[in-house]
Amino acid sequence: MKTQATTNAHQFDYWLEGMGHSAFCAAFSLAAIRNRLVTDRASLQKQLDVQRERTRSLFAETYPPASVKEELAMRYAFHETILNVE
């Protein structure tokens, strides 16, 4: 759809980023429900790193640096904290 949009095609990037964020949150939640956070930590951390960078890159195009930092913290700080607990 993005390649065929005649206006505002870049808005699809925000939708795709949001879907990626939701998919990561679902995977994280499923691991937590199944008591597999420790077992799945490496995989979840890899997903988190990819999604966090995707969000950072996209939002850095339009948000001031402090706002990007706040957005990343709001979306991912909880997950990072849980995954980094030994």
C-alpha positions in Angstrom: 0.0 0.0 0.0 2.8 2.4 0.8 4.3 2.2 -2.7 0.9 3.0 -4.2 -0.1 5.9 -1.9 0.0 9.2 -3.7 0.1 11.3 -0.5 1.3 10.7 3.1 2.9 7.4 2.3 5.3 8.0 5.2 2.4 7.6 7.6 2.5 3.9 6.9 5.8 3.7 8.6 4.2 4.8 11.9 1.5 2.2 11.5 4.1 -0.5 10.8 6.1 0.6 13.8 3.0 0.5 16.0 2.2 -3.0 14.8 5.8 -4.1 15.5 5.6 -2.6 19.0 2.3 -4.5 19.6 3.7 -7.7 18.3 6.7 -7.4 20.6 4.4 -6.6 23.6 2.3 -9.7 22.7 5.4 -11.9 22.6 6.7 -10.5 25.9 3.3 -10.9 27.6 3.0 -14.5 26.3 6.4 -15.3 27.6 5.5 -13.8 31.0 2.2 -15.7 31.1 3.9 -19.0 30.3 6.6 -18.2 32.9 9.3 -18.3 30.1 10.9 -14.8 30.5 14.2 -16.3 31.6 14.1 -19.0 28.9 13.1 -16.6 26.1 15.2 -13.7 27.3 17.8 -13.8 24.5 15.1 -13.9 21.8 13.0 -11.2 23.5 16.1 -9.0 24.0 16.9 -9.3 20.3 13.3 -8.4 19.3 13.4 -5.5 21.8 16.7 -4.2 20.3 15.3 -4.3 16.8 12.0 -2.7 17.7 13.6 0.0 19.8 16.0 1.0 17.0 13.1 1.0 14.5 11.2 3.3 16.8 14.2 5.5 17.5 15.0 5.9 13.8 11.4 6.7 12.8 10.7 9.1 15.6 14.1 10.9 15.3 12.9 12.2 11.9 10.2 14.4 13.5 10.6 14.5 17.3 13.2 16.6 19.1 15.9 14.4 20.7 14.5 14.7 24.3 11.1 13.6 23.1 12.6 10.6 21.3 14.3 9.6 24.5 11.0 10.0 26.4 9.1 8.0 23.8 11.6 5.1 24.0 11.5 5.1 27.8 7.7 5.1 27.8 7.5 2.2 25.3 10.4 0.0 26.3 11.8 0.8 29.8 9.5 -1.7 31.6 10.5 -4.5 29.2 14.2 -3.6 29.4 14.0 -3.6 33.2 12.3 -7.0 33.4 14.7 -8.6 30.8 17.8 -7.3 32.7 16.8 -8.6 36.1 19.1 -11.5 37.0 
